[in-house]
Amino acid sequence: MSVVARAPGLAPFRVRSFRFQWPADLLASWAFEMEGVILGWFVLVATGSVLALAAFGSLQFLGTLISPLFGMAGDRFGNRNLLCLMRAAYLGVAAALAGLFLADAAEPWSVFALATVMGLVRPSDITLRNLLVGETMPADVLMRAMGVSRTTADSARVVGALSGASLVALLGSGPAYVAVCACYALSLALTTQVGLRRVRVLGERPRASVLRGLREGFSYVWATPDMRALMLLAFLVNFAAYPLVGSLLAYVARDLYGLGQSGLGWLIACFAGGALCGSILLSTHGAALRPARTMLLAAGVWFALNLAFSWVRWAPLGEAILFVAGFVQSFCMIPMAVLLLRGAAPALRGRVMGVRMLAVYGLPLGLLLSGPMVERLGFAATGSLYSLVGIVCTLAIALRWRHHLWGLQAAANGR
């Protein structure tokens, strides 16, 4: 604890809940990334189709359609309780997949079916994580806390991607999935110690109907200019940026760079390694930044880097660009999360973050469109089109809401 007191970046660990939440989130994120590598490669090899790979990737975000309901459920029953139920569901699905792989009975249809079940629940995990941080962390530590919290997902993409690929190569998919189950089980055990007491917020209406709660969340976002702009930017980066550095990396690794599973793991790890460095820097120096300006500039640079990556055919150069792109995306996504948590009314925070998760639906839409586009036009043309759309729309958002997002006196740029 004396080290925590001396290091500003470790200030969030003074809160007991965060000391349990951080390792719980880290283990869950490791399991997510290991699953992504194991199942994504299995689908690509078993079907030989980039369209099937894109469809599989989109299934993992199916639950974004019902994410506002998860936000409302967290408001009513407690975010910790809901997160425990979700992580118990991950463990059950992972155990079923482990059984299929150990019995050598896994088929593309069964993987797709279980991925659909997981896809209904998992997209809201990040929402519940952020809500727990927002309700347990003092406002002056929130930027640091979000930076440290983000390291769980970023470091997991490095460790999970490399370990998932290595375990499959050494032991096979079945034993690799046993490791995934172990991560989920430990994560669930730690999550039970997070946020032990449910704190009701003044103005909260626990008996409000589902439809009324959804209407309140959407109305609040639409009536608040900076919230509306944040939601549009969140949808944009999910639609046009993440597909190129997400599920489509399996296609890039195998068909463009001629790499195997380990090569795919390195591509994912490069992007995640850059993101981890960005998260660490934000956890130590993020309080000095203007959040909204930083977010907009980082989004523009991220799309430009994706444009360059689309045309690279030499793996080492592609890995370097992915590292820088990952670093920049942290300066876009972490300030965005901080602005949403800081700007939302406490009584509506769960519903607002649930609406935010709907923006993630841009990712499966982008993946579903990119699959046939890559098969017809090629990866370079598809990536260029996505990146140019992202740059133009980011400029449009910055101009349309310049008084709310760019002005130095705007609340969104308060330090």
N, C-alpha and C positions, 0 to 999 in steps of 0.2 A: 504493500500500500504506500510505502514511502516513495517508491519509484513512480507510482501513479501520481502522487502529489507533485513531484518535480517535473513531470513531462506533460505539457499541455495537451498533446495528442491523445494521452491516455485518460484525460479527465472524465470521459463517460463511464469508465470502470469504477468510479467512486459510487455509482448507483448499483445497489445489490442486484436488482432485476437484470441490468445490462450484463453483469458478470456471468449470469446464466444464459441470457439470450444470445450473446455473441457466439459462444461455442455451439449452442444448439442450432443457430442459423448456419454456422460454418459447416457442420456435419450434414445438414439437410442439403446445402448447396453442393457439397462434394458428391453426395448421392445423385443429385439432379444431373450433374455434368458427366459422371460415370455412366449413368443411364443413357444420356444423349449420345455419347460416343458408341456404346455397345449396340443400342437399338438402331441408330442412324446407319451405322456400317452394315448391320445385319439386313436392313431393308434395302439398301443400295445393292448389296451383293446378291441377295435372294431374288430381287426383281430386275436388277440391271437397268432401272429407269430413274432418271432425275425427276420426272414428274411424280413418281411414287414417293421419292425422297422428300420433295417439297410438300406433298399432301400429308406425309407423316409428320413433318415439322409443324404444319399448320394445326394438326390435331392437338398438339401439346398446349395450344392456346385457345382451345374451344371454350373453356370456362370464362373467358373474358366477357362473354355475353351475359353471364349471370353474376359477375363480380360485384355490382352494386348490392346484390342480395347478401353477399358475404360481408360487405361493409356494414350493412344494416344489422346483420346477425351479431357482428362484433360489438356494435353499439348497445344491443339489447342484452346479450348473454355474456359479454366479456371477451376481449380479443384473445386472451391467453387460452380460455376454454375452447374457443373455436379453432385456434391454431393447433391445440392438442388433438382434436378430432381429425383435422386435416392430415396431420403427420401420422396418425394411426392408419388412415386410409392409404397413404403412400406405402407404409410398411406392408399392408395387406396385398396391394397390387404387386409390389416388388417380390414378395414371397411367391405369388402365383407365377410370375415370370421366371423366377429362379427355378421353380419346380419344372416348368416347361423346358428350360434349357438343360437342366440336369438330366431330364428324361429323354433328351434329344427329340422333343415333340414340338418345338417351336416352329410355327409357320407364319408367313406374313399376315394372314388374316387374324390369327390370334394375337399377334403383337399389335396390330392396328386396333383390335377391340379393347385390349387392356390399356393401350395408350389413350384411347378415347375416354375411358374412366378416369385416368390420371389427369387428362387435359381439362376435365370439368372442375377439378379441385385445385391443381397446382398453380395456375396463374394468379390466384388471389393470395398466395403465400407472401409475396413481397409486400402486398398491401397490409397484411396483418403485422408483418415485421415493422414496417414504417409507423403504423399506428401505435404499436407498443412502445417504440422509441419516442414518438411524439407525446405520449401521455405519461411517460416516466422520466423524461429528461428536461432539465431547466432550459429556458429559452436561450440563454447565453452560451450553452454548450451544444445546441442543436446541430449546427453545421459540422462541428467536430464529430458529434455522435453519428450523424448520417455518413460522414466519410469513413469512420471506423466500421460502421455497420455494412457499408458497401464492400469493404474488403472481404467479407465472407463470400460474396458471390464471385468477386474478381479472383481471389486466391483459389477458390474452388475450381474455376475454369482452368487454372494452370494445373493444380494438383489432380483434380478429377479427370481432366482430359488425358493427361499423361498416364495416370495410374489406371484409368479405365482401358486405354489402348494396350498398356503393358500387361495388365492382368489377363485380358482376353488372349493376347498373343502367347503368354506363358502357360495359362491354366485352362483357357476356354471360357465360353460365355457363362456357363453354370456357376463355377466357383467365383467368377467375377461378380455375379449377381448376389452371391452370399455376402460378399463384402458390402454391396449396396444395402442389403437388408440390415447389416450390422450398423451401418451409419445411420439409417433411419431409426433404428431402435434406440441408439444412444441419444439422438436428437430429440426423440419423443420424451425420454426420461428427463433430460435437461429442461425441456420446455415446460414441464409441469411445475418447475420452480420459478417461472417468470411471472412477474406481476401478480402476486398472490391475492391481492385484494382488489376487487372491482370498485372503481371510483365513479360515481355518477356525476355527470356534468350538469351544471345549472342550465335549465331550459330543455333538457332532454325529455322526450316523450316516449317512454318505453312501450306504451300500448298503441302507438300509432300504427295504422294499417300498412301493409307492404307497399301498396300503390301510393299511398300518401307519402311514405318515406322516400320512395323513388322520385316522386314528383318534387319533393322539397330539395333533394340533392341536385337534380337537373336544373331546377329553377334557380337555385343559388349560384351554380356554376355559370349559367347563361346570363344572369343579372350582374355578375361581377366581371368587369372587363379583363383584368389580369388573369383571373382563373380561366376564362374562356380562351385566352391566348395560349396559356400553358397547356390546356387540353389539346388544342389544335397542333401545337408543336410536338407534343407527346405522340399524337397519332402519326404525324409526318415522319418522325425519326423511326418509329416502329414499322411504318409502311415502306419507306424508301432507303433506310440505312441498315437496319439490323438483318434483313434477309441476306445481304451480300457477305456479312461477316458471321452468319449463324449457320443454319442448316445447309446452305449451299456450299459451305467450305468442304463438305465431303466430296461434292462434285469437282471442286477446284483441285483438291488433293489428288484424286484418282485420275481424272480425265485431262486436266491441264498441266499438272506438275508431275504426273506419273508416280505418285507416292502411295504408300500403304496406310494401314491403320496408325502406325506410329507417326507417320508424316502428318496425318490429319490431326493427331493429338498435338503436334508441335505448332501447327497453324492456329488451333484454338488457344493454345497456351501463350502464343505471342500476343494475340489480341488481349487476352485476359491479363497477361503480365503488364502490358502498358496500362490497362485499366486499374490494376492493383497499385501501380506507382502513382497514378493520378489520385486514387482514393487516399493513399497515405499522405500525399502532399496536401490535399484538401483537409485532412484531419488535423494537420499541424498548422497550416497557414490559411485555411479557407475563410476564417473570420475576417480577413483583410480584403476580401474580394467583393465586388458589386455583383450580387447573385444573378440578376436578370441579364445584365450586359454580358457577363461571363458565359451564361447559358447560350445566348444568341450567337456570340462569336464562335464558341466551340462547335455549335451545330453546323455553321457554315464551313468551318475548317474540316470537320468530320466528313461532310459530303464531298468536299474536294479531295480528301485522301481516298475515299471510296472510288471516286472517279479514276484516280491514278491506279489503284489496285486492280480495277477491272481490266486493264490492258497489260498487266505484268504477266510474263510467262516464265520467269526465273524464280524458283522457290525462295532463295535467300532474300531477294529484294522484296518479294511479296510478304515475307515474314517481318521484315523491317517496317514496311508500310502498315501492316496490321498492328504492330506494337505501338506506333505513333497514333494510329486511329483509336486504339483502345485507351491510350492516355488522354486523348482529347475528349472522348465520349464521357469520361468521368466528370469533366468540367461542364458538360451539358446536363447530364442526368441527375447528379447529386444536387446542384443548385435548384433544379426543377422540383425535386422532392422536398427540399427545404422550404421553397416558396409556397408549395401547396400546404404543407403542415403548418407553417407559420401564418399563412394568410387565411386559412379556413376557420370559420367559427367553431369552437370546441364541440358544441352540441351537434354539428353537422360534419365533423371531421371524417367519421367512418364512411358516410355516404359520399362525400367529396372524393375520398381516396378510392371508393368503389367505382365512381364515375371515371376516375383516372385510369383504372384498370381496363375500362372499355376501350380506351385509346390503344391498349396493347393489341386489340383486334386488328389494328393495321398490319401487324406482323404476319398473321396467317393469311390475310388478304394479299399482302405483298408476296408471300411465298407461293400462293396458289397462282398468281399471275406470272411470277418469274419462271416457274417450271416450264410451261409451254413456250415462253419467250426465249429461254435459254436454248431449248431444243430447236427453235426455228431461226433465231437471230444470232445466237451465240452469247457467251457470257460477257464479252467486252461491250457489245451493243446494249445488252440488257442493263448491265451495271452503269453504263454511261447515261442511259435514259433515266434510270432511277436517281442517280446522283444529281443530274441537272434539274430534275423536278424538285428535288430536295433543296438545292441552292436557291432556286427562284421562289419557292414557297416560304423559305426561311426569311428571305428579304421582304416578302410581302407581309409576313407577320410582324417583322420588326418595324416596318413603315406604318402599318395599320394601327398598331398599339404602341407607337413610339413614346407617347407621354406616360404610359404605364410601365413600360419595360426598359426604355433607354434613358430617360431623364434621370439625372443624378439625384434629384429631389424626390423621385418616385419611391413609394414604400417598398417596391420590389427590389430596389437597389440599396436599401438600408443595410448597414453592416451589423 
